[in-house]
Amino acid sequence: MWRLFTGGIKVIIAIAALTTAANWIALREKDRAPGPALAAAADPATTGTIAPRRADAAPARLDQRGLGRLMSEASGEPRRR
């Protein structure tokens, strides 16, 4: 009778330990999941986004000489022509 009683207690403790471990793992996985988006719509006041350019506007011209000049000024190298 005593062996049955202590065996039952061991089984109850084992089930409680396994249940606690499973709940702890589930909580850790829940914390890893990405949270919901704070702003579903692009609101410039809250997200800091800039309004898109119009399609009919002329594209910006990329000047390689100007870029080279900026890079040489930033690195401290003498200016080349």
C-alpha positions as YAML, in Angstrom:
chain: A
units: angstrom
residues:
- id: 1
  name: MET
  ca: [0.00, 0.00, 0.00]
- id: 2
  name: TRP
  ca: [2.81, 2.36, 0.92]
- id: 3
  name: ARG
  ca: [4.58, 1.65, -2.40]
- id: 4
  name: LEU
  ca: [1.39, 2.48, -4.32]
- id: 5
  name: PHE
  ca: [0.99, 5.74, -2.36]
- id: 6
  name: THR
  ca: [4.58, 6.92, -2.92]
- id: 7
  name: GLY
  ca: [4.42, 5.84, -6.56]
- id: 8
  name: GLY
  ca: [1.27, 7.93, -7.04]
- id: 9
  name: ILE
  ca: [2.94, 10.95, -5.47]
- id: 10
  name: LYS
  ca: [5.93, 10.54, -7.80]
- id: 11
  name: VAL
  ca: [3.62, 10.37, -10.80]
- id: 12
  name: ILE
  ca: [1.77, 13.53, -9.71]
- id: 13
  name: ILE
  ca: [5.06, 15.40, -9.21]
- id: 14
  name: ALA
  ca: [6.33, 14.23, -12.61]
- id: 15
  name: ILE
  ca: [3.14, 15.38, -14.35]
- id: 16
  name: ALA
  ca: [3.30, 18.74, -12.58]
- id: 17
  name: ALA
  ca: [6.94, 19.18, -13.60]
- id: 18
  name: LEU
  ca: [6.22, 18.32, -17.24]
- id: 19
  name: THR
  ca: [3.21, 20.64, -17.35]
- id: 20
  name: THR
  ca: [5.22, 23.49, -15.84]
- id: 21
  name: ALA
  ca: [8.04, 22.95, -18.34]
- id: 22
  name: ALA
  ca: [5.60, 22.89, -21.26]
- id: 23
  name: ASN
  ca: [3.95, 26.12, -20.11]
- id: 24
  name: TRP
  ca: [7.33, 27.79, -19.61]
- id: 25
  name: ILE
  ca: [8.44, 26.82, -23.14]
- id: 26
  name: ALA
  ca: [5.13, 28.06, -24.58]
- id: 27
  name: LEU
  ca: [5.58, 31.42, -22.87]
- id: 28
  name: ARG
  ca: [9.12, 31.76, -24.22]
- id: 29
  name: GLU
  ca: [7.91, 31.00, -27.75]
- id: 30
  name: LYS
  ca: [5.09, 33.52, -27.36]
- id: 31
  name: ASP
  ca: [7.61, 36.24, -26.42]
- id: 32
  name: ARG
  ca: [9.66, 35.49, -29.54]
- id: 33
  name: ALA
  ca: [6.72, 36.01, -31.89]
- id: 34
  name: PRO
  ca: [6.67, 39.42, -33.60]
- id: 35
  name: GLY
  ca: [4.19, 41.85, -32.16]
- id: 36
  name: PRO
  ca: [1.34, 43.37, -34.12]
- id: 37
  name: ALA
  ca: [2.06, 46.36, -36.32]
- id: 38
  name: LEU
  ca: [1.62, 49.63, -34.51]
- id: 39
  name: ALA
  ca: [0.49, 51.60, -37.54]
- id: 40
  name: ALA
  ca: [-1.34, 49.73, -40.27]
- id: 41
  name: ALA
  ca: [-1.57, 52.77, -42.57]
- id: 42
  name: ALA
  ca: [1.42, 54.93, -43.46]
- id: 43
  name: ASP
  ca: [0.71, 58.00, -41.36]
- id: 44
  name: PRO
  ca: [3.54, 60.56, -41.78]
- id: 45
  name: ALA
  ca: [2.96, 62.06, -38.35]
- id: 46
  name: THR
  ca: [3.49, 58.76, -36.52]
- id: 47
  name: THR
  ca: [5.74, 56.75, -38.85]
- id: 48
  name: GLY
  ca: [7.97, 59.52, -40.20]
- id: 49
  name: THR
  ca: [7.35, 58.52, -43.82]
- id: 50
  name: ILE
  ca: [7.70, 60.96, -46.67]
- id: 51
  name: ALA
  ca: [5.03, 61.37, -49.30]
- id: 52
  name: PRO
  ca: [5.98, 59.62, -52.58]
- id: 53
  name: ARG
  ca: [7.03, 61.68, -55.57]
- id: 54
  name: ARG
  ca: [4.70, 62.21, -58.46]
- id: 55
  name: ALA
  ca: [5.34, 60.02, -61.47]
- id: 56
  name: ASP
  ca: [5.43, 62.97, -63.88]
- id: 57
  name: ALA
  ca: [8.22, 64.75, -61.95]
- id: 58
  name: ALA
  ca: [11.67, 64.65, -63.56]
- id: 59
  name: PRO
  ca: [14.06, 62.18, -61.93]
- id: 60
  name: ALA
  ca: [17.07, 63.52, -60.08]
- id: 61
  name: ARG
  ca: [20.26, 63.66, -62.11]
- id: 62
  name: LEU
  ca: [23.12, 61.69, -60.65]
- id: 63
  name: ASP
  ca: [26.44, 63.46, -61.12]
- id: 64
  name: GLN
  ca: [29.49, 61.24, -60.65]
- id: 65
  name: ARG
  ca: [31.82, 64.22, -60.36]
- id: 66
  name: GLY
  ca: [29.78, 65.65, -57.50]
- id: 67
  name: LEU
  ca: [29.76, 62.30, -55.77]
- id: 68
  name: GLY
  ca: [33.52, 61.96, -56.19]
- id: 69
  name: ARG
  ca: [34.03, 65.45, -54.80]
- id: 70
  name: LEU
  ca: [31.91, 64.66, -51.74]
- id: 71
  name: MET
  ca: [33.80, 61.42, -51.14]
- id: 72
  name: SER
  ca: [37.19, 63.06, -51.50]
- id: 73
  name: GLU
  ca: [36.21, 65.85, -49.10]
- id: 74
  name: ALA
  ca: [34.97, 63.30, -46.57]
- id: 75
  name: SER
  ca: [38.13, 61.20, -46.77]
- id: 76
  name: GLY
  ca: [40.52, 64.17, -46.69]
- id: 77
  name: GLU
  ca: [42.12, 63.35, -50.04]
- id: 78
  name: PRO
  ca: [43.15, 66.24, -52.34]
- id: 79
  name: ARG
  ca: [40.60, 67.12, -54.99]
- id: 80
  name: ARG
  ca: [41.15, 65.61, -58.44]
- id: 81
  name: ARG
  ca: [39.81, 67.07, -61.64]
...
